[in-house]
């Protein structure tokens, strides 16, 4: 006889259940940051076909293919949109290219005049192509597999815009410390454009979104408050005003035990945590995502099985989404990624 309760739960998204604080059912949800990427041979084949990384981001058919590839290999609960955090400045009119082995090269914003030249993202070719990727991806996923959209947070995106694509954030930090008016206005503009961008992804079929602040740990004190937490909070509020039921995950890399403050942002559904975060010290009333060290995957399957058990027994399943403390590293063995997912599945009822 078929267990109707289990059959019904199997058609629901375990990820969305946890994010919306419904009973998590029989399985802890799992997805992995950068689960679609260079460690997979099938990704590399599509990337070669596309030409450049930028071309791949704006080719909806190929970007959708890359988005769903990991779910063909692994028993994951969600796909995350294949795009880049620099879509927003590119859509605003800044030139963007990726130099092989050197990362992004982006046009700069360093004055009021530069800021005034930026365009709204919604009418852009770039955002339209990304939203088409969302539509094509959602059509390929079964009801129990969630689709996550995302954007970069204002501080991280602004730091790239000021530096011209480099990961050197010194110029942006100086502008933040000095509260230079054009920089404050740039952060405000990125808040507004990010609200539009995430809302467009939700309209196209994204069922949850994540805000990535990759360089959040650069700032402390009032600068952390003004340029990381408040802008993210404003994005959450703006998206929720348009999509009240859309779950929003916040991931601020490098802010350590400031994570509870980020988790307390009104409307945030979950907080992404790094490897260094002590799960036992986080508030008991928040949904937590992450914690496995991406480097552990490079140490082999025995290590990841041990680490998965440590994490899964340290936190209540009803409020945990299994993930990494950051993205999968280049050179990771796809078989070890499979061992991670299989180890999480051992905790299924």
Beta strands, then each sheet from edge to edge (+ up, - down):
strand 1: 78-80
strand 2: 96-99
strand 3: 103-106
strand 4: 146-152
strand 5: 208-213
strand 6: 247-252
strand 7: 270-273
strand 8: 288-290
strand 9: 320-321
sheet 1: 1+ 4+ 5+ 6+ 7+ 8+ 9+
sheet 2: 2+ 3-
end
